[in-house]
Amino acid sequence: MSDQLGEEVPSETAQAWDSARRIREPLAWTLLVFTAIGVLISAWELFGLPGAPVITAPTPAPVTGPSPVPVTTFAIRASVVAPQFVALGIIALPVVSVILVAFTGGLTGRARQVAQTAISIQALALGLGVLGWLGALGAYTRPGIWFVADATDLAVAVAALVFTVAVIRSQALRSLTSQLKDFPEEDDEDFGEEDQARR
C-alpha cells in the first residue's frame, strides 16, 4: 500500500523541480528585457540622442609634434560607449536565457521565440559594438592598445551569437516548430457551434 501511495503522490523534490521548470521561460524573457534595455540605453548614449548624458573628451596630453587630427563628437562618444555593447551582461544574459529554455529540463513551449529574440538582441548589440569600435579607432582618446581588448570582447560576442544561432538551427527546435504547425487551427464557426451545442 505504501508503494502505491509513493507512486501516486509526487515527492517534494519532484514538486520543487516542477515549480522551477515553470519559471524558466518567464525568467528567460526577463533576462532578455534587461539586456534589450541595456543595449538601447547604450545606443542612446552612442548616438547622442536628446536626454543622453553629455560625454566630453578627456583632456589630451600636450603634443610636441604636429597638431593632432580633429576628433568628432561621435568618435568621442564611441570611445566611451563602445565597451558597453560587449559587456559581460550584454553577452551572457541572452545565452543564459537560451540555455534556460532549451537545455534545463527540456524545451519550453516558446523556446524558439526566446532564441529568436536573443539572436535579434545579440545581433543589434554586436552591430552597434562594431560601429562604436570603428568610431573609437579615430578618436585617439584612449591610450595603449585598448582596441585589441575591445576586439577580443567583440569576438566573444560573435561566439555567443554563433552559439544561439546553432541552438535555433538544432533539430530539437526545428521539430518543435513543425509540431506547432501540425496542430489544425479551429475555425471560429466550429467553436461557436460547439459552444451552442453545450448549452
N, C-alpha and C positions, 0 to 999 in steps of 0.2 A: 504494500500500500504506500509506503514511503517512497518507493521508486517511481510510482505513477505520479505522486504529488510533485516529486522533483522534476519530472518531465513536463508537467503541465505549467508549473509556475516558474517563470524565468528567474535566474539568480540575480542578486543585486548587481553583480559585475556586468551581466548582460544588459540590465536596465540602464546602468550608468553609461555603457558604451553606446546604446541606442540613443540616449539623450545627447551624447557628444556627437553622434552622427548627424543628428537633426540640425545642429548649429553650424556644421561645416560650410554649407552654402551661404547662409547669411554672413558668416564671418569672412568668407572669401569676397563677397560683394563689398563688405565694409572696408577690407584692405584695399580693394580696387578704388573705392571712392576716395580714401585718404591719399592714395598715390596720384589719382587724377587731380585732386585739389593741389597737391604739391607741384605737379607739372604745370598747372595753369597759373599758379602764383609766380613760379619762376619765369614762365613765358611773359607774364605781365611785366615783370621787372626787366627782362631782356629787351623787350620792345619799347620800354619807357612809356607805357600807356598811362593815361591820367589816373592819378591816385597811387601810382607806384612810388616806392621810396626813391629819393634822389641819390644817385650814385655819382660820386665825384672821383676824379683821378687822384691817385696818391701823388704827393709832392716828388717830382723826379729829382734824381741826384744831379748836381751841376755837371754840365757837359763841357769838356775842354776842346773837343774836336768840332766837326761841322754840326750845324743845328739838327736836332732830331726831326724825324718825319712827323708831320702833324697827325694827331690821333683823333679819330671821330668819337663822338659820344657813344655810338653803338659799340665800337671796339672796347671802350672803357667798361660799358655795362656787360659786354660779353666776357671780358676778362674776369669780372667779379661773379657773374651769374652762371657761366658755363658749367662749373663743377656741380652745381645743384641738380642738373639733369642726369648726372651719373652718380649721384649719392647712393649710399648703400640701401636706404629705404626705397628709393625710386626703382632700383634694380631688383631688390629682393622681394618686396611685397607682392608684385604680380606673380612671381614664381611660386611663392608660398600659397597664394590663392589657388593657383592651378594644381599644386600638389594636394591641397585640401580636398578639392572636388574630384580629382582623378585617381589619386593613389591611396588615400587614407580611408579604408573601409569601402572601397568600390566607388563606381561612378555615381554622382548625384544626377538628379533629373535635368538640371541645367548646366551640366559640366561644359558642354560645348560653348554655350553663351558666355560663361565665365572666361573660358580660354580665349574666345574671340575678343572680348573686351580687354583682357590682359594684353593681347597682341597689339591692339589699337593703341593702348596707353604706352606700351613699351616702344612701339614704332615712333610715336609722337615725341616721346622723351629722347629717343636716340637721334631723331632728325634735328630737334632743337639743340641737343648736346653737340652734334657735329657742327651746326651753324654757329653756335656760341664759341666752339673751339677754333673754328676758322676765323671768326671775327676777332677773337682774342690774340691770334697769332700776329696781327698787325698793330696791336696796342702797345707793345713794348713796356708794359707797366708792371709785369711780374718778372722778377729776377730768376735766373737759373734756368734749368731745363724742365720747367713745370709742364710743358706741352707733352713730354714723354709720359708723365704720370697721368695727365688727363687722357692721353691716347690709350693708355692701359685701361683706364676706367671705361672708356668707350668700347674697348674690346670685350670687357666683361659684360657690358650692356648688350653687345651683339650676341655673345654666348647665351645670355638669358633669353633673348628674343628667339634664337635658334632652338633652344630647349622648348619654349612654349609652342613654336610652330611645329616641332616634332611631335609634341603631345597631341595637338589638334589634328594632325595628319595620321595619328595612330589608328590602327584597326578598331580599337575599342570605341573611340569617339565617332568614327565613321559608322560603325554598326549601330551606335546609339541614335544617330541621325536617321538611318534607314528604318529603325524600329519606330521612330516617331512618325515617319512618313507613311508607314503601313497602316496606321490607325485611320479608318474612314471617318470623315467628318460628318456629323449628323446634320441633316437639313433642319432649318427652323420649323418647317411644316411638320416633319415627323415628330419633333419634340413636342409641338403643340398638340398633335393628335394623341400622343402617349399621355400627355398631361390631362386631356379631356377624358380619355378612357379610364384613368384612375379615379376621376371624380364620379 
